[in-house]
């Protein structure tokens, strides 16, 4: 049976995490499955939308078509002036990127989305990315406050104050519609394992 956009939207609205302060209890360390069976591509596009974001190189990116479609993705939320968890999470994902090797940027994308789009311009994000040796396929994303808010709302990353952003790491396979959530400070080896086994039967 073909799954439509309303069904996918309802499933993800229930499944993806709501924003919570970084100090709250972390999700299960082994990763928690948060979506159902594979979803229709049109439904996924309708849910995630092609809202325009801007990457660290100043290039516009359509959220679903350019960043999600047809690949596995890791998504987390930061703001560059953060003095707490953000540098730790991003450094940890740099180690994940190294473990993924040449797969990063091809079949697997890493997306870092700011929760402070007013201050985190592409130039600021580019400098932030350089601190962590972000390679090909790792996009640091900003945009208009309205567009960023829309995307964060779809992903459960929306927050009233940047410092209250969630430390969740979302791992998804947009070919199958399977999603997991863990923390962005999970062991890099565990994160790579989750990426590789996201579609395994529970």
C-alpha positions as a printed NumPy array, in Angstrom:
array([[ 0.   ,  0.   ,  0.   ],
       [ 1.349,  3.43 , -0.951],
       [ 2.003,  5.675,  2.009],
       [ 0.875,  9.27 ,  1.692],
       [ 2.247, 12.494,  3.13 ],
       [-0.327, 12.714,  5.967],
       [ 0.632,  9.261,  7.276],
       [ 4.344, 10.014,  7.192],
       [ 3.836, 13.401,  8.79 ],
       [ 1.813, 11.878, 11.596],
       [ 4.391,  9.153, 12.166],
       [ 7.344, 11.517, 12.284],
       [ 5.515, 14.094, 14.358],
       [ 5.091, 11.41 , 17.   ],
       [ 8.46 ,  9.797, 16.496],
       [11.057, 12.518, 16.205],
       [12.189, 14.085, 19.468],
       [10.792, 17.328, 20.773],
       [13.27 , 20.019, 21.723],
       [14.591, 19.759, 25.263],
       [17.374, 21.376, 27.237],
       [20.735, 19.715, 26.76 ],
       [20.834, 18.988, 30.472],
       [17.893, 16.594, 30.355],
       [18.413, 12.814, 30.4  ],
       [19.977, 11.529, 27.208],
       [18.242,  9.13 , 24.818],
       [19.222,  5.444, 25.067],
       [22.929,  5.048, 24.339],
       [22.428,  2.219, 21.871],
       [20.066,  4.279, 19.73 ],
       [16.282,  4.233, 19.715],
       [14.303,  3.511, 16.564],
       [11.863,  6.36 , 15.983],
       [10.062,  5.597, 12.728],
       [ 8.034,  2.87 , 11.164],
       [ 8.387,  0.957,  7.891],
       [ 9.858,  2.545,  4.745],
       [ 8.001,  5.648,  3.669],
       [ 6.982,  6.843,  0.221],
       [ 9.514,  9.259, -1.299],
       [ 6.829, 11.797, -2.159],
       [ 5.545, 11.658,  1.391],
       [ 9.044, 12.184,  2.752],
       [ 9.54 , 15.188,  0.465],
       [ 6.216, 16.643,  1.555],
       [ 7.034, 16.16 ,  5.231],
       [10.616, 17.43 ,  5.301],
       [ 9.936, 20.095,  2.641],
       [12.374, 21.767,  0.29 ],
       [12.787, 24.753,  2.576],
       [15.874, 26.686,  1.521],
       [18.826, 26.723,  3.891],
       [22.282, 28.19 ,  3.266],
       [25.462, 26.188,  3.823],
       [28.812, 27.401,  5.134],
       [29.938, 28.227,  1.601],
       [26.972, 30.522,  1.053],
       [25.226, 28.091, -1.282],
       [21.453, 27.653, -1.093],
       [20.375, 24.079, -0.387],
       [16.878, 22.636, -0.685],
       [16.42 , 20.687,  2.509],
       [14.964, 17.433,  1.24 ],
       [16.107, 17.335, -2.388],
       [19.681, 18.545, -1.904],
       [20.504, 17.368,  1.597],
       [18.409, 14.33 ,  2.504],
       [17.184, 12.478, -0.554],
       [18.756,  9.154, -1.42 ],
       [21.324,  8.975,  1.356],
       [21.932,  8.277,  4.996],
       [22.191, 11.39 ,  7.148],
       [23.339, 12.42 , 10.59 ],
       [21.706, 15.598, 11.9  ],
       [22.422, 17.593, 15.026],
       [21.869, 21.122, 16.32 ],
       [24.368, 23.723, 17.546],
       [25.128, 27.412, 17.789],
       [28.659, 28.683, 17.307],
       [28.888, 30.909, 20.389],
       [28.008, 27.976, 22.649],
       [30.501, 27.435, 25.453],
       [28.976, 24.18 , 26.606],
       [28.063, 21.032, 24.701],
       [28.292, 22.29 , 21.105],
       [32.079, 22.113, 20.672],
       [32.124, 18.686, 22.314],
       [29.357, 17.346, 20.077],
       [30.927, 18.746, 16.924],
       [34.378, 17.408, 17.792],
       [32.814, 14.015, 18.366],
       [31.174, 14.085, 14.942],
       [34.537, 14.993, 13.444],
       [35.777, 11.651, 14.779],
       [32.707,  9.983, 13.25 ],
       [33.535, 11.633,  9.933],
       [37.067, 10.23 , 10.102],
       [35.746,  6.722, 10.773],
       [33.328,  6.953,  7.849],
       [36.2  ,  7.757,  5.517],
       [35.306,  8.176,  1.852],
       [31.682,  7.281,  2.525],
       [31.219, 10.69 ,  4.158],
       [30.036, 13.083,  1.515],
       [28.858, 10.361, -0.855],
       [26.421,  7.896,  0.618],
       [26.415,  9.507,  4.068],
       [25.938, 13.21 ,  4.861],
       [26.477, 15.04 ,  8.134],
       [24.227, 18.044,  8.705],
       [24.828, 20.578, 11.468],
       [21.931, 23.015, 11.747],
       [22.245, 26.218, 13.749],
       [19.611, 27.123, 16.305],
       [20.847, 30.733, 16.166],
       [20.455, 31.78 , 12.518],
       [20.563, 35.51 , 13.283],
       [24.163, 35.303, 14.482],
       [25.378, 32.169, 12.715],
       [25.925, 33.495,  9.203],
       [27.562, 31.321,  6.515],
       [30.891, 33.043,  7.219],
       [30.646, 32.315, 10.934],
       [29.654, 28.709, 10.251],
       [32.564, 28.288,  7.833],
       [35.004, 29.395, 10.52 ],
       [33.333, 27.066, 13.006],
       [33.505, 24.155, 10.555],
       [37.2  , 24.79 ,  9.937],
       [37.942, 24.365, 13.642],
       [36.766, 20.765, 13.363],
       [38.272, 19.975,  9.951],
       [34.848, 19.378,  8.455],
       [35.25 , 17.601,  5.133],
       [33.155, 17.083,  2.035],
       [29.592, 16.116,  2.772],
       [29.447, 17.878,  6.132],
       [27.123, 20.844,  5.763],
       [26.766, 23.563,  8.382],
       [23.405, 25.159,  7.73 ],
       [21.722, 28.462,  8.434],
       [19.153, 30.6  ,  6.652],
       [16.391, 33.037,  7.401],
       [15.   , 32.647, 10.911],
       [11.684, 31.572,  9.405],
       [13.24 , 28.867,  7.24 ],
       [15.504, 27.542,  9.968],
       [12.59 , 27.476, 12.387],
       [10.523, 25.487,  9.913],
       [13.219, 22.847,  9.457],
       [13.974, 22.643, 13.173],
       [10.278, 22.162, 13.831],
       [10.163, 19.207, 11.452],
       [13.143, 17.597, 13.165],
       [12.226, 18.23 , 16.796],
       [15.052, 20.739, 17.226],
       [13.017, 23.9  , 17.729],
       [13.769, 25.809, 20.914],
       [12.983, 29.233, 22.335],
       [16.568, 29.921, 23.368],
       [19.728, 28.617, 21.629],
       [21.225, 27.395, 24.896],
       [18.223, 25.123, 25.427],
       [18.787, 23.144, 22.236],
       [18.636, 19.376, 22.283],
       [21.806, 17.256, 22.231],
       [20.045, 14.635, 20.13 ],
       [21.723, 13.168, 17.066],
       [19.285, 11.984, 14.412],
       [20.422,  9.198, 12.103],
       [18.256,  8.458,  9.096],
       [18.182,  6.493,  5.878],
       [15.972,  8.409,  3.475],
       [15.887,  5.476,  1.058],
       [14.072,  3.295,  3.584],
       [12.471,  5.83 ,  5.914],
       [14.202,  4.405,  8.981],
       [15.366,  6.832, 11.682],
       [17.237,  6.449, 14.952],
       [18.07 ,  8.891, 17.667],
       [20.968,  8.911, 20.088],
       [23.15 , 11.643, 21.56 ],
       [25.75 , 13.563, 19.594],
       [28.31 , 12.67 , 22.283],
       [27.852,  8.917, 21.867],
       [31.045,  6.955, 21.15 ],
       [32.032,  7.523, 17.496],
       [32.315,  3.781, 16.923],
       [28.772,  3.3  , 18.21 ],
       [27.418,  6.041, 15.957],
       [29.049,  4.453, 12.913],
       [27.597,  1.091, 13.948],
       [24.133,  2.654, 14.113],
       [24.592,  4.168, 10.673],
       [25.659,  0.832,  9.223],
       [22.879, -1.174, 10.895],
       [19.997,  1.285, 10.83 ],
       [17.916, -1.011,  8.655],
       [18.513, -4.182, 10.639],
       [15.397, -5.852, 11.972],
       [14.809, -5.042, 15.671]])
